[in-house]
Structures are given as C-alpha cells and as structure tokens.
Amino acid sequence: MREEHTLRMFAKWVRKVFGPKKGEVTGEWKRLHNKEIYDLYFPPNVMWVIKSRRMRWAEHVARMGSRIRVYRVLVR
C-alpha cells in the first residue's frame, strides 16, 4: 500500500516537472499520460539499443558488396 502511494506521488511530481504539452495539430494544451511520461523520463531498453545497432551494422556491411570478407562472414 505504501509503495502504491509513493508511485502516485512520484507520477504527480513528474507531471509537474514536465508540465502540460501543447498538441502539434490542434494547438491545445493537454495533460501528459503515463505512457508519454514514461517515454520522456525513462531511458531506452538496453537490449533494444544493442539489437538496433547490430542491425545498423549489418545494413552497412550488406551495402559493402560480396567482395569484402566481412560481408561473406555475415552471409554465412
């Protein structure tokens, strides 16, 4: 019960720090939802970052062509 109260208070504090957000399309001010606060406040998932960097490297190697050794290692 105490942890739940602490989390609620933390969410209120974070909402005050980030404040309301102005909509890009409508131009109206709105309160941030939990998902939006999470996206602003918390860092990205480490595994997602590692996988995305591996994919970027693989794309780079794929553009090199079949004559490069690294490309042949990637394909095998």
C-alpha positions in Angstrom: 0.0 0.0 0.0 2.8 2.4 0.8 4.6 1.7 -2.4 1.5 2.4 -4.4 1.1 5.8 -2.7 4.8 6.6 -3.3 4.3 5.8 -7.0 1.3 8.0 -7.3 3.1 10.9 -5.7 6.1 10.3 -8.0 3.8 10.5 -11.0 2.3 13.7 -9.8 5.8 15.2 -9.3 6.9 14.1 -12.8 3.8 15.7 -14.3 4.5 19.0 -12.6 8.2 18.9 -13.8 7.3 18.2 -17.4 4.1 20.3 -17.3 1.4 20.2 -19.9 2.2 19.6 -23.5 0.9 21.6 -26.4 -0.6 19.5 -29.2 1.1 19.8 -32.6 -2.1 19.5 -34.6 -4.7 21.2 -32.5 -2.5 23.6 -30.5 -4.4 22.8 -27.3 -2.7 22.2 -24.0 -3.2 18.7 -22.6 -2.0 16.7 -19.6 0.6 14.1 -20.2 -0.5 10.4 -19.9 1.6 7.8 -18.1 2.9 6.4 -21.4 4.1 9.8 -22.5 5.8 10.4 -19.2 7.5 7.1 -19.4 8.8 7.9 -22.9 10.2 11.2 -21.7 11.6 10.1 -18.4 12.9 6.6 -18.6 15.9 5.6 -20.8 15.5 3.1 -23.7 15.8 -0.6 -23.1 19.4 -1.7 -23.4 18.6 -4.8 -25.4 16.7 -2.8 -27.9 19.6 -0.4 -28.3 22.1 -3.3 -28.8 19.8 -5.0 -31.4 19.2 -1.8 -33.3 23.0 -1.1 -33.5 23.6 -4.7 -34.7 21.0 -4.2 -37.4 22.6 -0.9 -38.5 26.0 -2.6 -38.7 24.5 -5.4 -40.7 22.9 -3.0 -43.2 26.2 -1.2 -43.5 28.1 -4.4 -44.3 25.3 -5.5 -46.7 25.9 -2.4 -48.8 29.7 -3.1 -49.0 29.3 -5.9 -51.6 30.3 -9.5 -51.9 34.0 -8.9 -52.4 34.6 -7.8 -48.8 35.4 -10.5 -46.2 33.1 -9.1 -43.6 30.2 -9.4 -46.0 30.9 -13.1 -46.7 31.1 -13.8 -42.9 27.8 -12.0 -42.3 26.1 -14.0 -45.1 27.4 -17.4 -43.9 
